[in-house]
């Protein structure tokens, strides 16, 4: 089988300049994969060819950015087809600001390597990440990015002091006090480590950078988490349904192909550690990182493969729907309401994994259930 994957909303590494406005302009990152055997691939090709003629679409390549507003019926029919044919579809959708909050929490305030994961802690961290901007100003993102991109002990320690100053501002409620206590504990742990590792200790409290071409590094790309989770979800589906081997076909990625290759290698070498971290948690019900050693990753040009064009449509659709919902674009969210429900209303590990603030998720589900 083949897992076809493409993304939407990827603007590269997080930039310091105009960071908050960048969140507003393109707040979401989306990654979608569909799992097909050879016969399903042929049938999907035929369906799309007929749909292009039916809706009189004139384009060498189907793209969500071109069709979401101008030809909604093609997207609606594609999602309906996937639902009726029960084609396994997996989407990771992340709000970038919320993702940054998670990174700040996981990297320093409440790092997982200091505390074992359990369901109550996961829920509490999600709550904190959903509301972190209430306790820290938007400047926290600038300071965090600067600490990551300079990658020095001095800048990291400046980041620590900034968090403490922010949390010490009045009034201080029990959440602020919890964050301050956690920050103080992490600071003590950091300086204890620094006494033994003077030049390397800070690296244990910042996200691990991703290597790209020309020996450069980038920080806080959502790609790593989204891609590894999607592969883990697809792998769980394949194991549960005894589908046999699969290979990954990703849209051509000249900038980030090294990162994706590294993810596959990491999954192969760290699978036991990765599965152990999520053992006995709700995450274990969605993901299996125990991938086959023979799993391969290939990059193809999307204009040559209709399934890659389909995952572009699906990924771009989910990203744009959440932005429309946030912006209260009533006409479009009503038009696509049934379609988004068809992608959600499937048993895990399929469907959409929402990495967004709790309150935003609740609002969306309340609307969809009306």
Number of C-alpha atoms within 10 A of each C-alpha: 17 17 24 27 28 27 25 23 18 15 11 14 15 21 17 16 10 9 17 16 10 16 15 12 10 16 20 25 26 30 28 29 31 23 22 20 13 10 10 14 17 13 12 21 16 12 14 20 12 12 17 14 10 10 12 11 15 9 9 8 16 22 20 25 14 13 17 21 13 11 14 17 16 21 21 20 15 20 24 16 15 16 17 10 11 10 17 21 27 28 30 25 24 23 23 23 24 23 22 20 23 21 20 22 21 19 19 23 23 21 19 15 12 11 9 10 16 15 13 10 14 15 12 11 18 20 14 21 23 21 17 24 16 10 19 18 13 14 15 19 21 19 19 22 23 18 21 22 18 11 15 16 17 12 18 21 15 14 21 20 14 17 20 16 12 16 23 14 11 8 8 13 10 8 14 21 13 14 20 20 15 17 21 15 14 20 18 12 14 19 15 13 15 15 10 10 12 12 11 12 19 22 17 14 21 21 16 14 17 20 16 15 12 6 6 9 13 15 18 23 22 24 22 15 14 22 24 17 21 27 23 22 25 26 24 23 20 18 15 10 9 9 12 8 15 20 15 19 22 22 23 15 14 10 10 16 19 14 20 19 13 14 20 19 15 14 21 17 14 15 17 12 13 15 18 13 17 19 14 13 14 12 16 17 14 20 22 24 25 19 19 13 11 10 13 14 15 14 15 14 13 21 14 11 16 20 27 28 23 28 29 26 26 32 26 25 27 26 24 25 18 20 19 15 17 14 10 11 12 10 9 16 22 12 13 18 14 15 20 21 16 16 21 18 12 15 9 16 23 23 21 23 20 16 21 19 21 17 11 16 14 11 12 13 11 10 12 14 7 5
